[in-house]
Amino acid sequence: MAIPVIIVLNHNWHLYFAVDYGNHIKILQANMSIGDTSDLIRIYCIVAVFRRLGKWGVDVFEPWVKTAIGLA
């Protein structure tokens, strides 16, 4: 399963994905800009991405973790 990774450099926010291959973790170089903090509209873009990632966390990641550790 790919895990989202957010990297912030100056005002720029980027979304990458980390994938565990068992013996190593690879960061996929998608380099998707999710907004920046230079103006209000771009900040709203960041907030929208965080909301979507939060929904993914509840709908997909949490059930996967519960299954993986035997709670489901």
CHARMM internal coordinates of N, CA and C (Angstrom, degrees):
IC EDIT
DIST 1 N 1 CA 1.4443
DIST 1 CA 1 C 1.5275
ANGL 1 N 1 CA 1 C 108.71
DIST 1 C 2 N 1.2980
ANGL 1 CA 1 C 2 N 116.58
DIHE 1 N 1 CA 1 C 2 N 136.00
DIST 2 N 2 CA 1.4638
ANGL 1 C 2 N 2 CA 121.97
DIHE 1 CA 1 C 2 N 2 CA 177.00
DIST 2 CA 2 C 1.5304
ANGL 2 N 2 CA 2 C 109.28
DIHE 1 C 2 N 2 CA 2 C -83.75
DIST 2 C 3 N 1.3148
ANGL 2 CA 2 C 3 N 115.59
DIHE 2 N 2 CA 2 C 3 N 137.08
DIST 3 N 3 CA 1.4601
ANGL 2 C 3 N 3 CA 122.61
DIHE 2 CA 2 C 3 N 3 CA 179.47
DIST 3 CA 3 C 1.5249
ANGL 3 N 3 CA 3 C 107.88
DIHE 2 C 3 N 3 CA 3 C -111.12
DIST 3 C 4 N 1.3314
ANGL 3 CA 3 C 4 N 117.55
DIHE 3 N 3 CA 3 C 4 N 131.19
DIST 4 N 4 CA 1.4598
ANGL 3 C 4 N 4 CA 118.90
DIHE 3 CA 3 C 4 N 4 CA 179.07
DIST 4 CA 4 C 1.5310
ANGL 4 N 4 CA 4 C 112.01
DIHE 3 C 4 N 4 CA 4 C -68.65
DIST 4 C 5 N 1.3131
ANGL 4 CA 4 C 5 N 114.39
DIHE 4 N 4 CA 4 C 5 N 142.18
DIST 5 N 5 CA 1.4666
ANGL 4 C 5 N 5 CA 122.22
DIHE 4 CA 4 C 5 N 5 CA 177.41
DIST 5 CA 5 C 1.5190
ANGL 5 N 5 CA 5 C 106.87
DIHE 4 C 5 N 5 CA 5 C -129.69
DIST 5 C 6 N 1.3106
ANGL 5 CA 5 C 6 N 116.58
DIHE 5 N 5 CA 5 C 6 N 126.47
DIST 6 N 6 CA 1.4696
ANGL 5 C 6 N 6 CA 120.66
DIHE 5 CA 5 C 6 N 6 CA 178.70
DIST 6 CA 6 C 1.5220
ANGL 6 N 6 CA 6 C 107.99
DIHE 5 C 6 N 6 CA 6 C -107.38
DIST 6 C 7 N 1.3143
ANGL 6 CA 6 C 7 N 115.01
DIHE 6 N 6 CA 6 C 7 N 126.88
DIST 7 N 7 CA 1.4542
ANGL 6 C 7 N 7 CA 121.16
DIHE 6 CA 6 C 7 N 7 CA 178.29
DIST 7 CA 7 C 1.5271
ANGL 7 N 7 CA 7 C 107.84
DIHE 6 C 7 N 7 CA 7 C -117.38
DIST 7 C 8 N 1.3389
ANGL 7 CA 7 C 8 N 114.96
DIHE 7 N 7 CA 7 C 8 N 129.22
DIST 8 N 8 CA 1.4613
ANGL 7 C 8 N 8 CA 121.44
DIHE 7 CA 7 C 8 N 8 CA -179.31
DIST 8 CA 8 C 1.5195
ANGL 8 N 8 CA 8 C 108.17
DIHE 7 C 8 N 8 CA 8 C -114.15
DIST 8 C 9 N 1.3087
ANGL 8 CA 8 C 9 N 115.48
DIHE 8 N 8 CA 8 C 9 N 125.43
DIST 9 N 9 CA 1.4527
ANGL 8 C 9 N 9 CA 121.19
DIHE 8 CA 8 C 9 N 9 CA 177.61
DIST 9 CA 9 C 1.5237
ANGL 9 N 9 CA 9 C 107.53
DIHE 8 C 9 N 9 CA 9 C -131.17
DIST 9 C 10 N 1.3205
ANGL 9 CA 9 C 10 N 115.28
DIHE 9 N 9 CA 9 C 10 N 112.78
DIST 10 N 10 CA 1.4636
ANGL 9 C 10 N 10 CA 121.72
DIHE 9 CA 9 C 10 N 10 CA -173.22
DIST 10 CA 10 C 1.5303
ANGL 10 N 10 CA 10 C 108.79
DIHE 9 C 10 N 10 CA 10 C 59.48
DIST 10 C 11 N 1.3262
ANGL 10 CA 10 C 11 N 118.50
DIHE 10 N 10 CA 10 C 11 N -121.55
DIST 11 N 11 CA 1.4699
ANGL 10 C 11 N 11 CA 121.16
DIHE 10 CA 10 C 11 N 11 CA 178.58
DIST 11 CA 11 C 1.5261
ANGL 11 N 11 CA 11 C 112.96
DIHE 10 C 11 N 11 CA 11 C -90.64
DIST 11 C 12 N 1.3120
ANGL 11 CA 11 C 12 N 117.72
DIHE 11 N 11 CA 11 C 12 N -8.71
DIST 12 N 12 CA 1.4661
ANGL 11 C 12 N 12 CA 122.00
DIHE 11 CA 11 C 12 N 12 CA -170.29
DIST 12 CA 12 C 1.5287
ANGL 12 N 12 CA 12 C 112.06
DIHE 11 C 12 N 12 CA 12 C -92.53
DIST 12 C 13 N 1.3339
ANGL 12 CA 12 C 13 N 115.50
DIHE 12 N 12 CA 12 C 13 N 131.60
DIST 13 N 13 CA 1.4625
ANGL 12 C 13 N 13 CA 122.98
DIHE 12 CA 12 C 13 N 13 CA 179.41
DIST 13 CA 13 C 1.5212
ANGL 13 N 13 CA 13 C 108.27
DIHE 12 C 13 N 13 CA 13 C -113.58
DIST 13 C 14 N 1.3391
ANGL 13 CA 13 C 14 N 116.31
DIHE 13 N 13 CA 13 C 14 N 131.05
DIST 14 N 14 CA 1.4606
ANGL 13 C 14 N 14 CA 122.01
DIHE 13 CA 13 C 14 N 14 CA -177.89
DIST 14 CA 14 C 1.5187
ANGL 14 N 14 CA 14 C 110.37
DIHE 13 C 14 N 14 CA 14 C -129.47
DIST 14 C 15 N 1.3170
ANGL 14 CA 14 C 15 N 115.46
DIHE 14 N 14 CA 14 C 15 N 146.34
DIST 15 N 15 CA 1.4543
ANGL 14 C 15 N 15 CA 122.36
DIHE 14 CA 14 C 15 N 15 CA 178.71
DIST 15 CA 15 C 1.5216
ANGL 15 N 15 CA 15 C 109.16
DIHE 14 C 15 N 15 CA 15 C -109.39
DIST 15 C 16 N 1.3264
ANGL 15 CA 15 C 16 N 115.60
DIHE 15 N 15 CA 15 C 16 N 125.84
DIST 16 N 16 CA 1.4552
ANGL 15 C 16 N 16 CA 123.62
DIHE 15 CA 15 C 16 N 16 CA 174.68
DIST 16 CA 16 C 1.5276
ANGL 16 N 16 CA 16 C 107.06
DIHE 15 C 16 N 16 CA 16 C -122.22
DIST 16 C 17 N 1.3038
ANGL 16 CA 16 C 17 N 117.12
DIHE 16 N 16 CA 16 C 17 N 176.50
DIST 17 N 17 CA 1.4547
ANGL 16 C 17 N 17 CA 121.04
DIHE 16 CA 16 C 17 N 17 CA 175.60
DIST 17 CA 17 C 1.5123
ANGL 17 N 17 CA 17 C 109.20
DIHE 16 C 17 N 17 CA 17 C -132.88
DIST 17 C 18 N 1.3415
ANGL 17 CA 17 C 18 N 115.63
DIHE 17 N 17 CA 17 C 18 N 134.58
DIST 18 N 18 CA 1.4576
ANGL 17 C 18 N 18 CA 122.26
DIHE 17 CA 17 C 18 N 18 CA 176.34
DIST 18 CA 18 C 1.5196
ANGL 18 N 18 CA 18 C 108.40
DIHE 17 C 18 N 18 CA 18 C -102.07
DIST 18 C 19 N 1.3351
ANGL 18 CA 18 C 19 N 115.92
DIHE 18 N 18 CA 18 C 19 N 133.84
DIST 19 N 19 CA 1.4671
ANGL 18 C 19 N 19 CA 121.57
DIHE 18 CA 18 C 19 N 19 CA -179.76
DIST 19 CA 19 C 1.5255
ANGL 19 N 19 CA 19 C 108.06
DIHE 18 C 19 N 19 CA 19 C -123.42
DIST 19 C 20 N 1.3426
ANGL 19 CA 19 C 20 N 115.78
DIHE 19 N 19 CA 19 C 20 N 127.71
DIST 20 N 20 CA 1.4611
ANGL 19 C 20 N 20 CA 121.62
DIHE 19 CA 19 C 20 N 20 CA 178.19
DIST 20 CA 20 C 1.5268
ANGL 20 N 20 CA 20 C 108.74
DIHE 19 C 20 N 20 CA 20 C -89.52
DIST 20 C 21 N 1.3231
ANGL 20 CA 20 C 21 N 116.54
DIHE 20 N 20 CA 20 C 21 N 115.71
DIST 21 N 21 CA 1.4637
ANGL 20 C 21 N 21 CA 122.21
DIHE 20 CA 20 C 21 N 21 CA 179.45
DIST 21 CA 21 C 1.5259
ANGL 21 N 21 CA 21 C 112.20
DIHE 20 C 21 N 21 CA 21 C -97.06
DIST 21 C 22 N 1.3195
ANGL 21 CA 21 C 22 N 116.89
DIHE 21 N 21 CA 21 C 22 N 12.94
DIST 22 N 22 CA 1.4510
ANGL 21 C 22 N 22 CA 120.64
DIHE 21 CA 21 C 22 N 22 CA 179.16
DIST 22 CA 22 C 1.5109
ANGL 22 N 22 CA 22 C 112.61
DIHE 21 C 22 N 22 CA 22 C 94.18
DIST 22 C 23 N 1.3188
ANGL 22 CA 22 C 23 N 116.92
DIHE 22 N 22 CA 22 C 23 N -58.71
DIST 23 N 23 CA 1.4696
ANGL 22 C 23 N 23 CA 120.07
DIHE 22 CA 22 C 23 N 23 CA -179.92
DIST 23 CA 23 C 1.5285
ANGL 23 N 23 CA 23 C 112.48
DIHE 22 C 23 N 23 CA 23 C -102.69
DIST 23 C 24 N 1.3201
ANGL 23 CA 23 C 24 N 117.40
DIHE 23 N 23 CA 23 C 24 N -5.83
DIST 24 N 24 CA 1.4622
ANGL 23 C 24 N 24 CA 121.44
DIHE 23 CA 23 C 24 N 24 CA 174.71
DIST 24 CA 24 C 1.5252
ANGL 24 N 24 CA 24 C 109.92
DIHE 23 C 24 N 24 CA 24 C -160.77
DIST 24 C 25 N 1.3122
ANGL 24 CA 24 C 25 N 114.75
DIHE 24 N 24 CA 24 C 25 N 160.55
DIST 25 N 25 CA 1.4664
ANGL 24 C 25 N 25 CA 121.47
DIHE 24 CA 24 C 25 N 25 CA 176.99
DIST 25 CA 25 C 1.5178
ANGL 25 N 25 CA 25 C 107.41
DIHE 24 C 25 N 25 CA 25 C -112.64
DIST 25 C 26 N 1.3170
ANGL 25 CA 25 C 26 N 115.25
DIHE 25 N 25 CA 25 C 26 N 132.09
DIST 26 N 26 CA 1.4647
ANGL 25 C 26 N 26 CA 120.26
DIHE 25 CA 25 C 26 N 26 CA -179.43
DIST 26 CA 26 C 1.5276
ANGL 26 N 26 CA 26 C 108.66
DIHE 25 C 26 N 26 CA 26 C -115.05
DIST 26 C 27 N 1.3210
ANGL 26 CA 26 C 27 N 116.16
DIHE 26 N 26 CA 26 C 27 N 135.63
DIST 27 N 27 CA 1.4644
ANGL 26 C 27 N 27 CA 121.84
DIHE 26 CA 26 C 27 N 27 CA 174.06
DIST 27 CA 27 C 1.5188
ANGL 27 N 27 CA 27 C 107.04
DIHE 26 C 27 N 27 CA 27 C -94.30
DIST 27 C 28 N 1.3136
ANGL 27 CA 27 C 28 N 116.13
DIHE 27 N 27 CA 27 C 28 N 116.97
DIST 28 N 28 CA 1.4679
ANGL 27 C 28 N 28 CA 120.25
DIHE 27 CA 27 C 28 N 28 CA 178.57
DIST 28 CA 28 C 1.5187
ANGL 28 N 28 CA 28 C 108.93
DIHE 27 C 28 N 28 CA 28 C -72.65
DIST 28 C 29 N 1.2967
ANGL 28 CA 28 C 29 N 116.87
DIHE 28 N 28 CA 28 C 29 N 130.52
DIST 29 N 29 CA 1.4556
ANGL 28 C 29 N 29 CA 123.03
DIHE 28 CA 28 C 29 N 29 CA -173.46
DIST 29 CA 29 C 1.5310
ANGL 29 N 29 CA 29 C 112.62
DIHE 28 C 29 N 29 CA 29 C -87.73
DIST 29 C 30 N 1.3167
ANGL 29 CA 29 C 30 N 116.70
DIHE 29 N 29 CA 29 C 30 N 55.28
DIST 30 N 30 CA 1.4622
ANGL 29 C 30 N 30 CA 120.34
DIHE 29 CA 29 C 30 N 30 CA 178.35
DIST 30 CA 30 C 1.5233
ANGL 30 N 30 CA 30 C 110.86
DIHE 29 C 30 N 30 CA 30 C -72.21
DIST 30 C 31 N 1.3365
ANGL 30 CA 30 C 31 N 116.09
DIHE 30 N 30 CA 30 C 31 N -34.72
DIST 31 N 31 CA 1.4630
ANGL 30 C 31 N 31 CA 122.54
DIHE 30 CA 30 C 31 N 31 CA 178.21
DIST 31 CA 31 C 1.5247
ANGL 31 N 31 CA 31 C 112.13
DIHE 30 C 31 N 31 CA 31 C 49.97
DIST 31 C 32 N 1.3251
ANGL 31 CA 31 C 32 N 116.13
DIHE 31 N 31 CA 31 C 32 N 53.75
DIST 32 N 32 CA 1.4580
ANGL 31 C 32 N 32 CA 121.00
DIHE 31 CA 31 C 32 N 32 CA 178.92
DIST 32 CA 32 C 1.5235
ANGL 32 N 32 CA 32 C 110.11
DIHE 31 C 32 N 32 CA 32 C -86.89
DIST 32 C 33 N 1.3007
ANGL 32 CA 32 C 33 N 117.40
DIHE 32 N 32 CA 32 C 33 N 120.23
DIST 33 N 33 CA 1.4559
ANGL 32 C 33 N 33 CA 120.88
DIHE 32 CA 32 C 33 N 33 CA 175.00
DIST 33 CA 33 C 1.5229
ANGL 33 N 33 CA 33 C 108.48
DIHE 32 C 33 N 33 CA 33 C -72.78
DIST 33 C 34 N 1.3367
ANGL 33 CA 33 C 34 N 116.03
DIHE 33 N 33 CA 33 C 34 N 129.08
DIST 34 N 34 CA 1.4712
ANGL 33 C 34 N 34 CA 119.70
DIHE 33 CA 33 C 34 N 34 CA 178.79
DIST 34 CA 34 C 1.5190
ANGL 34 N 34 CA 34 C 111.37
DIHE 33 C 34 N 34 CA 34 C -109.71
DIST 34 C 35 N 1.3062
ANGL 34 CA 34 C 35 N 116.85
DIHE 34 N 34 CA 34 C 35 N 8.84
DIST 35 N 35 CA 1.4634
ANGL 34 C 35 N 35 CA 121.11
DIHE 34 CA 34 C 35 N 35 CA 178.26
DIST 35 CA 35 C 1.5125
ANGL 35 N 35 CA 35 C 110.30
DIHE 34 C 35 N 35 CA 35 C 132.30
DIST 35 C 36 N 1.3114
ANGL 35 CA 35 C 36 N 114.47
DIHE 35 N 35 CA 35 C 36 N -175.84
DIST 36 N 36 CA 1.4608
ANGL 35 C 36 N 36 CA 119.97
DIHE 35 CA 35 C 36 N 36 CA 174.77
DIST 36 CA 36 C 1.5205
ANGL 36 N 36 CA 36 C 108.81
DIHE 35 C 36 N 36 CA 36 C -152.48
DIST 36 C 37 N 1.3066
ANGL 36 CA 36 C 37 N 115.35
DIHE 36 N 36 CA 36 C 37 N 172.19
DIST 37 N 37 CA 1.4619
ANGL 36 C 37 N 37 CA 119.98
DIHE 36 CA 36 C 37 N 37 CA -176.13
DIST 37 CA 37 C 1.5223
ANGL 37 N 37 CA 37 C 112.42
DIHE 36 C 37 N 37 CA 37 C -102.93
DIST 37 C 38 N 1.3300
ANGL 37 CA 37 C 38 N 116.57
DIHE 37 N 37 CA 37 C 38 N 25.76
DIST 38 N 38 CA 1.4607
ANGL 37 C 38 N 38 CA 119.33
DIHE 37 CA 37 C 38 N 38 CA -179.64
DIST 38 CA 38 C 1.5195
ANGL 38 N 38 CA 38 C 113.24
DIHE 37 C 38 N 38 CA 38 C -85.29
DIST 38 C 39 N 1.3507
ANGL 38 CA 38 C 39 N 117.42
DIHE 38 N 38 CA 38 C 39 N -20.71
DIST 39 N 39 CA 1.4608
ANGL 38 C 39 N 39 CA 119.51
DIHE 38 CA 38 C 39 N 39 CA 173.80
DIST 39 CA 39 C 1.5317
ANGL 39 N 39 CA 39 C 110.26
DIHE 38 C 39 N 39 CA 39 C -153.30
DIST 39 C 40 N 1.3032
ANGL 39 CA 39 C 40 N 115.55
DIHE 39 N 39 CA 39 C 40 N 166.38
DIST 40 N 40 CA 1.4619
ANGL 39 C 40 N 40 CA 121.45
DIHE 39 CA 39 C 40 N 40 CA -171.24
DIST 40 CA 40 C 1.5219
ANGL 40 N 40 CA 40 C 113.56
DIHE 39 C 40 N 40 CA 40 C -63.78
DIST 40 C 41 N 1.3112
ANGL 40 CA 40 C 41 N 118.25
DIHE 40 N 40 CA 40 C 41 N -41.21
DIST 41 N 41 CA 1.4702
ANGL 40 C 41 N 41 CA 120.78
DIHE 40 CA 40 C 41 N 41 CA -179.51
DIST 41 CA 41 C 1.5275
ANGL 41 N 41 CA 41 C 110.67
DIHE 40 C 41 N 41 CA 41 C -60.83
DIST 41 C 42 N 1.3167
ANGL 41 CA 41 C 42 N 116.91
DIHE 41 N 41 CA 41 C 42 N -42.78
DIST 42 N 42 CA 1.4734
ANGL 41 C 42 N 42 CA 120.00
DIHE 41 CA 41 C 42 N 42 CA 179.93
DIST 42 CA 42 C 1.5210
ANGL 42 N 42 CA 42 C 111.86
DIHE 41 C 42 N 42 CA 42 C -69.61
DIST 42 C 43 N 1.3318
ANGL 42 CA 42 C 43 N 117.27
DIHE 42 N 42 CA 42 C 43 N -29.28
DIST 43 N 43 CA 1.4656
ANGL 42 C 43 N 43 CA 120.47
DIHE 42 CA 42 C 43 N 43 CA 174.03
DIST 43 CA 43 C 1.5221
ANGL 43 N 43 CA 43 C 109.68
DIHE 42 C 43 N 43 CA 43 C -66.22
DIST 43 C 44 N 1.3290
ANGL 43 CA 43 C 44 N 117.02
DIHE 43 N 43 CA 43 C 44 N -40.23
DIST 44 N 44 CA 1.4672
ANGL 43 C 44 N 44 CA 119.90
DIHE 43 CA 43 C 44 N 44 CA 176.55
DIST 44 CA 44 C 1.5310
ANGL 44 N 44 CA 44 C 111.43
DIHE 43 C 44 N 44 CA 44 C -61.15
DIST 44 C 45 N 1.3218
ANGL 44 CA 44 C 45 N 117.47
DIHE 44 N 44 CA 44 C 45 N -32.73
DIST 45 N 45 CA 1.4671
ANGL 44 C 45 N 45 CA 120.60
DIHE 44 CA 44 C 45 N 45 CA 175.89
DIST 45 CA 45 C 1.5266
ANGL 45 N 45 CA 45 C 110.38
DIHE 44 C 45 N 45 CA 45 C -62.78
DIST 45 C 46 N 1.3268
ANGL 45 CA 45 C 46 N 116.70
DIHE 45 N 45 CA 45 C 46 N -42.52
DIST 46 N 46 CA 1.4633
ANGL 45 C 46 N 46 CA 120.74
DIHE 45 CA 45 C 46 N 46 CA 177.66
DIST 46 CA 46 C 1.5214
ANGL 46 N 46 CA 46 C 110.13
DIHE 45 C 46 N 46 CA 46 C -62.17
DIST 46 C 47 N 1.3193
ANGL 46 CA 46 C 47 N 116.92
DIHE 46 N 46 CA 46 C 47 N -45.30
DIST 47 N 47 CA 1.4716
ANGL 46 C 47 N 47 CA 121.27
DIHE 46 CA 46 C 47 N 47 CA 179.23
DIST 47 CA 47 C 1.5285
ANGL 47 N 47 CA 47 C 110.25
DIHE 46 C 47 N 47 CA 47 C -59.93
DIST 47 C 48 N 1.3214
ANGL 47 CA 47 C 48 N 117.51
DIHE 47 N 47 CA 47 C 48 N -41.72
DIST 48 N 48 CA 1.4665
ANGL 47 C 48 N 48 CA 120.95
DIHE 47 CA 47 C 48 N 48 CA 179.44
DIST 48 CA 48 C 1.5290
ANGL 48 N 48 CA 48 C 111.01
DIHE 47 C 48 N 48 CA 48 C -62.28
DIST 48 C 49 N 1.3241
ANGL 48 CA 48 C 49 N 116.77
DIHE 48 N 48 CA 48 C 49 N -40.45
DIST 49 N 49 CA 1.4645
ANGL 48 C 49 N 49 CA 120.15
DIHE 48 CA 48 C 49 N 49 CA 178.44
DIST 49 CA 49 C 1.5245
ANGL 49 N 49 CA 49 C 110.12
DIHE 48 C 49 N 49 CA 49 C -65.24
DIST 49 C 50 N 1.3326
ANGL 49 CA 49 C 50 N 117.85
DIHE 49 N 49 CA 49 C 50 N -43.42
DIST 50 N 50 CA 1.4585
ANGL 49 C 50 N 50 CA 120.42
DIHE 49 CA 49 C 50 N 50 CA 178.11
DIST 50 CA 50 C 1.5264
ANGL 50 N 50 CA 50 C 111.62
DIHE 49 C 50 N 50 CA 50 C -61.97
DIST 50 C 51 N 1.3047
ANGL 50 CA 50 C 51 N 117.54
DIHE 50 N 50 CA 50 C 51 N -38.25
DIST 51 N 51 CA 1.4688
ANGL 50 C 51 N 51 CA 120.01
DIHE 50 CA 50 C 51 N 51 CA 176.64
DIST 51 CA 51 C 1.5177
ANGL 51 N 51 CA 51 C 110.74
DIHE 50 C 51 N 51 CA 51 C -63.44
DIST 51 C 52 N 1.3150
ANGL 51 CA 51 C 52 N 116.80
DIHE 51 N 51 CA 51 C 52 N -43.23
DIST 52 N 52 CA 1.4697
ANGL 51 C 52 N 52 CA 120.69
DIHE 51 CA 51 C 52 N 52 CA 179.39
DIST 52 CA 52 C 1.5269
ANGL 52 N 52 CA 52 C 111.19
DIHE 51 C 52 N 52 CA 52 C -66.10
DIST 52 C 53 N 1.3213
ANGL 52 CA 52 C 53 N 116.77
DIHE 52 N 52 CA 52 C 53 N -41.23
DIST 53 N 53 CA 1.4561
ANGL 52 C 53 N 53 CA 120.29
DIHE 52 CA 52 C 53 N 53 CA 176.87
DIST 53 CA 53 C 1.5268
ANGL 53 N 53 CA 53 C 111.27
DIHE 52 C 53 N 53 CA 53 C -64.90
DIST 53 C 54 N 1.3243
ANGL 53 CA 53 C 54 N 116.93
DIHE 53 N 53 CA 53 C 54 N -35.82
DIST 54 N 54 CA 1.4615
ANGL 53 C 54 N 54 CA 120.54
DIHE 53 CA 53 C 54 N 54 CA 176.04
DIST 54 CA 54 C 1.5090
ANGL 54 N 54 CA 54 C 111.65
DIHE 53 C 54 N 54 CA 54 C -63.35
DIST 54 C 55 N 1.3148
ANGL 54 CA 54 C 55 N 117.00
DIHE 54 N 54 CA 54 C 55 N -42.09
DIST 55 N 55 CA 1.4706
ANGL 54 C 55 N 55 CA 121.36
DIHE 54 CA 54 C 55 N 55 CA 177.09
DIST 55 CA 55 C 1.5221
ANGL 55 N 55 CA 55 C 110.32
DIHE 54 C 55 N 55 CA 55 C -63.67
DIST 55 C 56 N 1.3279
ANGL 55 CA 55 C 56 N 117.83
DIHE 55 N 55 CA 55 C 56 N -42.84
DIST 56 N 56 CA 1.4559
ANGL 55 C 56 N 56 CA 121.68
DIHE 55 CA 55 C 56 N 56 CA 176.46
DIST 56 CA 56 C 1.5290
ANGL 56 N 56 CA 56 C 110.26
DIHE 55 C 56 N 56 CA 56 C -60.43
DIST 56 C 57 N 1.3263
ANGL 56 CA 56 C 57 N 116.00
DIHE 56 N 56 CA 56 C 57 N -40.47
DIST 57 N 57 CA 1.4585
ANGL 56 C 57 N 57 CA 120.31
DIHE 56 CA 56 C 57 N 57 CA -179.97
DIST 57 CA 57 C 1.5157
ANGL 57 N 57 CA 57 C 112.71
DIHE 56 C 57 N 57 CA 57 C -60.73
DIST 57 C 58 N 1.3284
ANGL 57 CA 57 C 58 N 116.23
DIHE 57 N 57 CA 57 C 58 N -41.14
DIST 58 N 58 CA 1.4639
ANGL 57 C 58 N 58 CA 120.78
DIHE 57 CA 57 C 58 N 58 CA -179.98
DIST 58 CA 58 C 1.5293
ANGL 58 N 58 CA 58 C 111.34
DIHE 57 C 58 N 58 CA 58 C -76.80
DIST 58 C 59 N 1.3133
ANGL 58 CA 58 C 59 N 117.24
DIHE 58 N 58 CA 58 C 59 N -43.30
DIST 59 N 59 CA 1.4736
ANGL 58 C 59 N 59 CA 121.49
DIHE 58 CA 58 C 59 N 59 CA -173.97
DIST 59 CA 59 C 1.5270
ANGL 59 N 59 CA 59 C 114.04
DIHE 58 C 59 N 59 CA 59 C -78.69
DIST 59 C 60 N 1.3294
ANGL 59 CA 59 C 60 N 117.45
DIHE 59 N 59 CA 59 C 60 N -33.98
DIST 60 N 60 CA 1.4658
ANGL 59 C 60 N 60 CA 121.17
DIHE 59 CA 59 C 60 N 60 CA -172.53
DIST 60 CA 60 C 1.5275
ANGL 60 N 60 CA 60 C 112.13
DIHE 59 C 60 N 60 CA 60 C -116.01
DIST 60 C 61 N 1.3325
ANGL 60 CA 60 C 61 N 116.43
DIHE 60 N 60 CA 60 C 61 N -54.83
DIST 61 N 61 CA 1.4602
ANGL 60 C 61 N 61 CA 119.74
DIHE 60 CA 60 C 61 N 61 CA -171.30
DIST 61 CA 61 C 1.5313
ANGL 61 N 61 CA 61 C 112.92
DIHE 60 C 61 N 61 CA 61 C -70.18
DIST 61 C 62 N 1.3164
ANGL 61 CA 61 C 62 N 117.32
DIHE 61 N 61 CA 61 C 62 N -45.81
DIST 62 N 62 CA 1.4677
ANGL 61 C 62 N 62 CA 119.72
DIHE 61 CA 61 C 62 N 62 CA -178.95
DIST 62 CA 62 C 1.5292
ANGL 62 N 62 CA 62 C 112.58
DIHE 61 C 62 N 62 CA 62 C -59.25
DIST 62 C 63 N 1.3595
ANGL 62 CA 62 C 63 N 119.29
DIHE 62 N 62 CA 62 C 63 N -47.73
DIST 63 N 63 CA 1.4664
ANGL 62 C 63 N 63 CA 118.14
DIHE 62 CA 62 C 63 N 63 CA 176.56
DIST 63 CA 63 C 1.5292
ANGL 63 N 63 CA 63 C 112.59
DIHE 62 C 63 N 63 CA 63 C -61.24
DIST 63 C 64 N 1.3222
ANGL 63 CA 63 C 64 N 117.61
DIHE 63 N 63 CA 63 C 64 N -37.41
DIST 64 N 64 CA 1.4588
ANGL 63 C 64 N 64 CA 120.69
DIHE 63 CA 63 C 64 N 64 CA 178.49
DIST 64 CA 64 C 1.5201
ANGL 64 N 64 CA 64 C 110.84
DIHE 63 C 64 N 64 CA 64 C -62.41
DIST 64 C 65 N 1.3467
ANGL 64 CA 64 C 65 N 117.05
DIHE 64 N 64 CA 64 C 65 N -45.18
DIST 65 N 65 CA 1.4562
ANGL 64 C 65 N 65 CA 120.90
DIHE 64 CA 64 C 65 N 65 CA 179.43
DIST 65 CA 65 C 1.5243
ANGL 65 N 65 CA 65 C 110.60
DIHE 64 C 65 N 65 CA 65 C -63.10
DIST 65 C 66 N 1.3198
ANGL 65 CA 65 C 66 N 117.16
DIHE 65 N 65 CA 65 C 66 N -44.28
DIST 66 N 66 CA 1.4700
ANGL 65 C 66 N 66 CA 120.71
DIHE 65 CA 65 C 66 N 66 CA 179.50
DIST 66 CA 66 C 1.5254
ANGL 66 N 66 CA 66 C 111.62
DIHE 65 C 66 N 66 CA 66 C -60.51
DIST 66 C 67 N 1.3209
ANGL 66 CA 66 C 67 N 115.97
DIHE 66 N 66 CA 66 C 67 N -40.45
DIST 67 N 67 CA 1.4583
ANGL 66 C 67 N 67 CA 119.83
DIHE 66 CA 66 C 67 N 67 CA 176.95
DIST 67 CA 67 C 1.5268
ANGL 67 N 67 CA 67 C 110.83
DIHE 66 C 67 N 67 CA 67 C -67.24
DIST 67 C 68 N 1.3258
ANGL 67 CA 67 C 68 N 116.40
DIHE 67 N 67 CA 67 C 68 N -42.04
DIST 68 N 68 CA 1.4576
ANGL 67 C 68 N 68 CA 120.88
DIHE 67 CA 67 C 68 N 68 CA -177.40
DIST 68 CA 68 C 1.5331
ANGL 68 N 68 CA 68 C 112.14
DIHE 67 C 68 N 68 CA 68 C -63.98
DIST 68 C 69 N 1.3325
ANGL 68 CA 68 C 69 N 117.46
DIHE 68 N 68 CA 68 C 69 N -32.89
DIST 69 N 69 CA 1.4714
ANGL 68 C 69 N 69 CA 119.43
DIHE 68 CA 68 C 69 N 69 CA -179.01
DIST 69 CA 69 C 1.5217
ANGL 69 N 69 CA 69 C 112.87
DIHE 68 C 69 N 69 CA 69 C -101.64
DIST 69 C 70 N 1.3431
ANGL 69 CA 69 C 70 N 115.92
DIHE 69 N 69 CA 69 C 70 N 6.57
DIST 70 N 70 CA 1.4607
ANGL 69 C 70 N 70 CA 120.56
DIHE 69 CA 69 C 70 N 70 CA 173.13
DIST 70 CA 70 C 1.5076
ANGL 70 N 70 CA 70 C 116.34
DIHE 69 C 70 N 70 CA 70 C 82.42
DIST 70 C 71 N 1.3238
ANGL 70 CA 70 C 71 N 117.62
DIHE 70 N 70 CA 70 C 71 N 24.10
DIST 71 N 71 CA 1.4692
ANGL 70 C 71 N 71 CA 120.64
DIHE 70 CA 70 C 71 N 71 CA 177.92
DIST 71 CA 71 C 1.5170
ANGL 71 N 71 CA 71 C 113.41
DIHE 70 C 71 N 71 CA 71 C -98.07
DIST 71 C 72 N 1.3053
ANGL 71 CA 71 C 72 N 117.61
DIHE 71 N 71 CA 71 C 72 N -6.64
DIST 72 N 72 CA 1.4748
ANGL 71 C 72 N 72 CA 120.26
DIHE 71 CA 71 C 72 N 72 CA -178.27
DIST 72 CA 72 C 1.5065
ANGL 72 N 72 CA 72 C 111.35
DIHE 71 C 72 N 72 CA 72 C -100.09
END
COOR INIT
IC SEED 1 N 1 CA 1 C
IC BUILD
